[in-house]
Amino acid sequence: MIATVTLNAMLDKTVRLKSLRRGTIQRAAEMSMVAGGKGINVARQLTVLGAATVATGFVGGETGAMIRKSLDADRVPHDFVETETLTREGVTYREDNGMVTSVFEPPASVAPREAEQLISKVTGMMAKSSWIVCSGSSPCADSDDVFCVLVSKARQMGRKTVLDSYGPALKRGWKEVPTLVKPNRQEYAATFASNLRGIRSIRMALDEALNLGIEYVVMTDGPGPTFAASRDGYWKVQSPRIRTVNPVGSGDVMIAGVLYGLEQGWDFVRSLVFASAAGVANAQVWDVARCTLEDIANIEASINVEKLAWS
């Protein structure tokens, strides 16, 4: 089983309308809601691929209940810690001309005792989990150490971990040596005050992770190339140019793809190609983290992977 942890979940609403006109009252043509948050996206995609998973993290109030209901509808197993504060909402306005405008509420606070409850819950899941995915931002200072503690506990129990975050949660969790890290290039640079403008600086960042003991590093850069590394070498992965419909969640779908591949017994490079194709498939449609094996297979051949002659 793969357990995913989301500290900063969100009820994600999409409103479709002909055009967004400020200062007026408008009626939407369509509205949809879905459970949002990076770890939740990973769990939904794993479920679509047929992998055993469970989503956990913090949810609270009416929006938390709606997140649970959405996951039930998608048949995604979940086991959250209930918070006293209301889970945030986000609204995305999608205009017919392709323009997208998103407004997210401020993150809800988490009480120290709720953070301890989540750590205890996830620690209990580790006995039945092959991977623990720590994904997304931390909503407040009282939850900044949750990922750090979970990575440490998982390592002590011989469990593998993924860390995909930024800010204090990434910086602290990184030091505990997760199995796989998937930093976004811009978020890595901001978190570690690092200049990643050239290939040399990217190589140094990959090496720092490997030298720390991290097994797999995947550094994404939106539509740009992905750079990846393991003890077996370094790779540059370039996806085909596409008409992007909605890039949200593509990084989360990549994580699901890598883990799906590794759990199938594939090597890292094959898993990386599959994951990259999954990210492309996700960006081509509006719905987040719902790519089928057929969707991904149709794109795999167009993924260009190059082993870099770095020594």
PyMOL commands that set and color helices and strands:
alter all, ss='L'
color gray80, all
select helices_A, chain A and resi 38-49+61-73+112-128+141-143+146-156+168-174+185-191+199-212+250-263+268-283+293-300
alter helices_A, ss='H'
color red, helices_A
select strands_A, chain A and resi 2-6+10-17+30-36+53-59+81-82+88-95+100-104+131-135+160-164+180-181+216-219+226-230+233-238+304-308
alter strands_A, ss='S'
color yellow, strands_A
deselect
rebuild
show_as cartoon
